[in-house]
Amino acid sequence: MKNFKLMLLVLLVLVMMAMIVGCSGDSEIVPEESSSEPEETTETEETVDEEPEVEAIEITLGHQMTPESTEGRAYQYFADLVSERSGGSLEIILYPAEQLGDSKSQIESTLIGTQDIVATGASLFSRFDSIFSTLTIPFLFEDNSKFSELMQGEVGQKQAQSLKDNGLVLVNPARNMMRGPYRVLVSKEPIESVDDIEGLRFRTYENEIYMNAWKTLGANPIIIPWGETYMALMQDTVEAVVSPMSLLYSMKFTEEAKYVTAIYEYTSDCIWAMNQDKFNTLTEEQQEIIFQAAGEAGEYLTELDEASVQDNIKKMQDENGAVFTEIDTDPFREKLTDYYYELVEEGVLPEELVNDALGK
């Protein structure tokens, strides 16, 4: 009996000790006071409102040249400038090498708004006004500077107004997008004077005014597609071809005709025309960015062409023995004077333009 009571007493003591330990452990886990600062918590549930990104306005620009050409690089320069200066609000999408069709098709697409900008030779806008035909008449303008002077005056204003009347905006009013930068006559025999033009068989494109001018000079112009000109030279179908200087090396003409005469035949001017409705969706600031960037792209093209011309002249001299000369074109202009005024009478050329060009 005594042993039973003793065991019961021990069991009771053990139970009481267990209860004391349990209470002590609870007090350590949750202290009544704490001197430490509460940990910072990260706000994951709340989101900070951000300004929505402005979607860029896309502007499509189609042209004839390859991306690697000097003119193609100038268009890319324009696109980069516009993107940078507009803070990304404008994006120029380039379609080189007639991806959107030939120039006539692209002009039509720009008129109806399925294309935003077309960049092509000014003469292709003669469908709107004969004033655009003045730009490819041989030897009318003495040089590029004389041409630019006239384009900044009444003639250029008339052309810009003609584009506007037909739903287009001239976005390169600086008119400094010169192709070439000048034109040369590549021939199998040297051309030293206007007398050497007599009977000359040379490749031409289909343009009645242009061809009649050369016929007046005594030449025998033959219509041949540009891409077939090298073969025509090789087969002696023609003896000469007029070419922009910047394209001469890539076309390999001096392999078959080594005499290259700078004739400054005409200033090949490229017009950038934009759909007027699309242009009007832009802010004044964005419109000004387009104008300024186009002008700077023209200057950039001039720099590229001048550098490439000097480099290519040396290549053609070393590789083909090409001979480069210049010729006085005043006798050409004098021989064509009556023809110029015939075009005035036909309403093709404004008389004041001819008078200005001839210094009368």
Buried (B, 14 or more C-beta within 10 A) or exposed (E): EEEEEEEEEEEEEEEEEEEEEEEEEEEEEEEEEEEEEEEEEEEEEEEEEEEEEEEBBEBBBBBBBEEEBBBBBBBBBBBEBBBEBBEEBBBBEBBBBBEBBEBEBBBBBBBEEEBBBBBBBBBBBBEBBBBBBBBBBBBBBBEBEBBBEBBBEBBBEBBBEBBEEBBBBBBBBBBBBBBBBBBBBBBBEEBEEBEBBEEBBBBBEEBEBBBBBBEBBBBBBBEBEEEEBBEBBEEEBBBBBBBBBBBBBEBEBBBBBBBBBBBBBBBBBBBBBBBBEBBEEBEEEBBEBBBBBBBBBBBBBBEBBBEBBEEBBEEBBEEBEBEBEEBEBEBBBEBBBEBBBBBBEEEBBBEBBBEBBBEE
